[in-house]
């Protein structure tokens, strides 16, 4: 499932961890579980570059 579909469903603590640790090579098991519960998938314990870029974009403030 594409990140724009599951990002809205992920629990807030996991979303916050992903925002604070953008590009992490390893994601903790509780965050992996939250991503999978929301409908996302992890490859080799992390997100794809495209998914990390989406998180950065969604986390930026709009003027």
N, C-alpha and C positions, 0 to 999 in steps of 0.2 A: 504494500500500500504506500502511496506517495506521502511524503512528510506533511504536506499541506492538509491532508485529510486526518492524520492522527495527531498532529501537533495540538490541536484544540482539545483533544481528549485526554492528553497526558496529565497526570497529577502534578500539582504545583511544585512540590519539593523536587521532583525529578526534572521538571522544566527549568527550575532555578539552577540546579546543579549543571545542567547542560549549558545554560547561558554563562555561568561563571567559569566553566572549564572547556570552552570552545576549542575544538580540535584535539581533545584528549585521545591518546592512543588506546587507552583502556577505560572503560566505563564501569563503575561499580555494579555489582549484581542487582541491587535494589533499583537502580536506574534502568538497567536492561529489562528487568521485570516490568517496570512501569511503561517503557516503550512498547514492549511486546503486548501488554494488556491493552494499550491504546490502539494497537494494530500495526505498529512499526516493526522493523527487523534490524538486527545488528549483524555486521559482517566482521569476523575476527575481533569481536569485542568492542567495536566502535561503530560510528556512523560513517556514511560516505562523505566525501568532500562537498558534494552538492547539498547534502542535508545540513552539514555544519554551516555552509553559506546561508541557507535558508534561516537557520536559527539566528545568525548574526543580523541578517536583514530584519527579521521580525523583532529583534531586541533593540534596534536603533530607534531613537526618539525622532518624531517628525516635528518640524517647526510649524 
